[in-house]
Amino acid sequence: MQQRDLGRQGLTASALGYGAMGISLAYGPSDKKEGAATIRRAHELGVTFFDTAELYGQGENERIVGAALAPVRDEVVIATKFGFDLTGTRQSGVDSRPEHIREVVDNSLRYLGVDVIDVLYQHRVDPDVPIEDVAGTVKEFIDAGKVRYFGLSEAGENTIRRAHAVQPVSVLQTEYSLFEREAEILFPALRELGIGFVPYSPLGRGFLTGQAKPGAEYDSTDMRRRDARFQPGNYEKNLEATHRLAELGVVKGATVAQLALAWLLAQGDDIVPIPGTRSSQRLEENVAATGLTLDDADLKLIAEILPSGGFGARYAEAHLPTWD
C-alpha cells in the first residue's frame, strides 16, 4: 500500500490506517479473537498505522492491539491516547495534568507491550491545563525515547499553534467524512505548520457502508442507537444520500464505503483515514478503496449529493468538542 507522510517530523504511514476502538467499545457486543484476527489481516493487506487509546476499555483495547501486532512490531506504527478522566472525579470529564499523562503513558507502554509509543495523542483538550504544559510533558517522553511523535485530537487552531510552539505536532485526529466537514476549516493551518491529518469515523459511524439501519434497531450498547444521524428525520435523508452514492458506485465498480474513503484520500496526500471494523471481509473492502481513483466529474457529483455533509449532529450537544 502507498505510504503517506504525516507531518514534517518523519512520521509515515499506510494511506489507510485501522481504528481499533470498535473491538472494545461503542458498537455493541464484540469478539476479541475476531478483532485480533482482523488486526493481523490488516497488516497482511499492507496497513501499517493502528490506532487505540486508554479510553477504549481502560487498557483492554491496547492489550489486544499490542498482542496482535507483537510479531510485526517493527513494521507498524502504533498510536494511543491519553486525556480522559476515568475516575469520575473531574467535572470536565478530561484530565491532562502532567502527572496523569505520565501515569497513562507508563500504563500504555505496559498494556501494548512495547518500549516506545509511536504516536501519542491528547485525546481531548483539557480546559483546566495549559496546552503548553501538555506539550511539554509529551516532549519529556519524546526526549526520553518513550514516544516518537506528538498528536492532538479535536483541537482548534489556537490550541494547535500553542502546542506546536513547544513540541512540534505531527498529526491531528478529528472526525471527518462525507457526513462531517467542520475540520476543513483547520486545513490551511495544518498545512502551514506541516501537520498531517487523521480522520476518525471516516464512514460516518458505519452509515456510509451502505448497511445502515434506524438507530432503534441497534443493540443497547451501540452508540448508533442514540446517534442523531440514525434518528427519524435525519436517517431518511442520509439514507437517500447513500442510495445516490451507490448509483455512482455501480458506475465506478465500487461500494459506498469505498467511494467515501477514496473521497477522503483525494482531499490531500497528508490525510490517512482510520476506518474501524471487526470483519475481515469489510476490512478487505476498505483497503481496496486505496486503489480507487475519483476524477473531477466524480468529485463534482459527490459534492452535489452531499454539498455540506450529512444530516444530524455527530455528538449530543453536551459532548461536542469545543475548539479553540
Helices and strands as residue ranges (DSSP letters): E 3-5, E 12-14, E 18-19, G 21-23, H 32-44, E 49-51, H 60-69, G 70-75, E 77-82, H 98-112, E 117-122, H 131-143, E 147-153, H 157-166, E 169-175, G 182-186, H 187-193, E 196-200, G 204-209, G 215-217, G 223-225, G 228-230, H 234-252, H 256-265, H 280-288, G 289-291, H 296-305, G 317-319
